[in-house]
């Protein structure tokens, strides 16, 4: 799931979340901070768990997952997270006048996800609105959305062929990217001056970079099907070949135009540019 959706806002308060096991898991301490306005949400959470343990109940500790979320310093730390169902359980243990409006908000967040599962077009529209608000050009947005669809097709194909670990997905993606552009994802981010952890490389690709990324991933999916690739190693071979096909097309275009399509350009200045445009309009 896109990391740009890893923050949600309730009454101007940011709540971190992470996509895990096909559902959203929310930061418990962030929610406690919202409900209690405590100056030390971590301590409140510790005391809440301890109180229940003393009462012979250890439920709060058992249903949380230790997942890594980004902190204010930009680094990722392990913290207690819970899914929507169990967040409701935590809310019941916290006396707060904000409990009811927060429950309604949380239900809405979950409901939007259900809507998107039933009607994928809604999810696509939300993504489109997100990029429009950030100021991306419309023709770039169309390519980005198409790329998201092709990426989803590829990951679904990998899952059906026995690739299920996030780490394996990352390795296979690097195989395609390396074969297509001569750089891994992390090397490409560094080349473009991006933060390795919290900035999506594809959100900073120019048109041709997006297009050849799509070519590599679409070719990989088709090759995996044609070869009936099973398991990690066979899919890794398909990924390498898919990237090579995209690389061959890239090289041919570069020879014809006399210039590289690999660019240091990024969209880091987009929010600032958008603000300046809004000020001029006013």
LINHUSUL-V143474 format. One record per residue. N is the residue number from 0. SS is DSSP state (hx for helix, st for strand, lp for the rest). PHI is phi in whole degrees, 0 to 359 (999 if undefined). Layout:
[[N,SS,PHI] [N,SS,PHI]]
This chain:
[[0,lp,999] [1,lp,301] [2,hx,293] [3,hx,292] [4,hx,261] [5,lp,278] [6,st,235] [7,st,235] [8,st,235] [9,st,236] [10,lp,49] [11,lp,68] [12,st,254] [13,st,277] [14,st,235] [15,st,279] [16,st,211] [17,st,215] [18,st,278] [19,st,214] [20,lp,53] [21,lp,65] [22,st,201] [23,st,281] [24,st,244] [25,st,256] [26,st,292] [27,hx,294] [28,hx,294] [29,hx,295] [30,hx,291] [31,hx,298] [32,hx,299] [33,hx,291] [34,hx,285] [35,hx,255] [36,lp,55] [37,lp,290] [38,lp,283] [39,lp,222] [40,hx,295] [41,hx,297] [42,hx,293] [43,hx,300] [44,hx,295] [45,hx,299] [46,hx,292] [47,hx,295] [48,hx,294] [49,hx,296] [50,hx,298] [51,hx,292] [52,hx,297] [53,hx,294] [54,lp,272] [55,lp,84] [56,lp,243] [57,lp,238] [58,hx,293] [59,hx,300] [60,hx,283] [61,hx,277] [62,lp,266] [63,lp,277] [64,st,242] [65,st,275] [66,st,235] [67,st,271] [68,st,236] [69,st,283] [70,lp,265] [71,lp,295] [72,lp,274] [73,lp,87] [74,lp,267] [75,st,253] [76,st,231] [77,st,288] [78,st,213] [79,st,292] [80,st,227] [81,st,218] [82,st,282] [83,hx,303] [84,hx,303] [85,hx,281] [86,hx,297] [87,hx,300] [88,hx,295] [89,hx,295] [90,hx,302] [91,hx,298] [92,lp,269] [93,lp,242] [94,lp,289] [95,lp,203] [96,lp,289] [97,lp,271] [98,hx,303] [99,hx,293] [100,hx,298] [101,hx,291] [102,hx,300] [103,hx,296] [104,hx,297] [105,hx,296] [106,hx,296] [107,hx,293] [108,hx,301] [109,hx,291] [110,hx,295] [111,hx,300] [112,hx,295] [113,hx,298] [114,hx,302] [115,hx,293] [116,hx,293] [117,hx,286] [118,lp,223] [119,hx,304] [120,hx,298] [121,hx,297] [122,hx,297] [123,hx,297] [124,hx,295] [125,hx,295] [126,hx,296] [127,hx,299] [128,hx,298] [129,hx,300] [130,hx,290] [131,hx,296] [132,hx,296] [133,hx,281] [134,lp,98] [135,lp,291] [136,lp,296] [137,hx,298] [138,hx,293] [139,hx,293] [140,hx,300] [141,hx,299] [142,hx,293] [143,hx,296] [144,hx,296] [145,hx,296] [146,hx,297] [147,hx,297] [148,hx,295] [149,hx,292] [150,hx,298] [151,hx,297] [152,hx,300] [153,hx,294] [154,hx,295] [155,hx,297] [156,hx,296] [157,hx,299] [158,hx,300] [159,hx,294] [160,lp,256] [161,lp,92] [162,lp,259] [163,lp,233] [164,lp,279] [165,hx,301] [166,hx,297] [167,hx,291] [168,hx,302] [169,hx,296] [170,hx,295] [171,hx,296] [172,hx,297] [173,hx,298] [174,hx,298] [175,hx,292] [176,hx,297] [177,hx,296] [178,hx,292] [179,hx,282] [180,hx,245] [181,lp,82] [182,lp,219] [183,lp,285] [184,hx,302] [185,hx,295] [186,hx,295] [187,hx,294] [188,hx,299] [189,hx,297] [190,hx,301] [191,hx,270] [192,lp,76] [193,lp,261] [194,lp,288] [195,lp,294] [196,lp,265] [197,lp,242] [198,lp,236] [199,lp,281] [200,hx,305] [201,hx,294] [202,hx,289] [203,hx,237] [204,lp,270] [205,lp,278] [206,hx,309] [207,hx,293] [208,hx,297] [209,hx,298] [210,hx,296] [211,hx,286] [212,hx,296] [213,hx,296] [214,hx,301] [215,hx,298] [216,hx,283] [217,hx,294] [218,hx,298] [219,hx,299] [220,hx,297] [221,hx,293] [222,hx,293] [223,hx,300] [224,hx,293] [225,hx,296] [226,hx,273] [227,lp,53] [228,lp,297] [229,lp,234] [230,hx,79] [231,hx,296] [232,hx,297] [233,hx,293] [234,hx,288] [235,hx,295] [236,hx,297] [237,hx,295] [238,hx,296] [239,hx,297] [240,hx,292] [241,hx,299] [242,hx,294] [243,hx,297] [244,hx,297] [245,hx,296] [246,hx,295] [247,hx,299] [248,hx,294] [249,hx,297] [250,hx,298] [251,hx,295] [252,hx,295] [253,hx,297] [254,hx,293] [255,hx,288] [256,hx,268] [257,lp,76] [258,lp,213] [259,lp,282] [260,lp,272] [261,lp,286] [262,lp,232] [263,lp,281] [264,lp,301] [265,lp,215] [266,lp,249] [267,lp,298] [268,lp,274] [269,hx,304] [270,hx,301] [271,hx,295] [272,hx,298] [273,hx,296] [274,hx,297] [275,hx,296] [276,hx,296] [277,hx,296] [278,hx,296] [279,hx,296] [280,hx,296] [281,lp,291]]
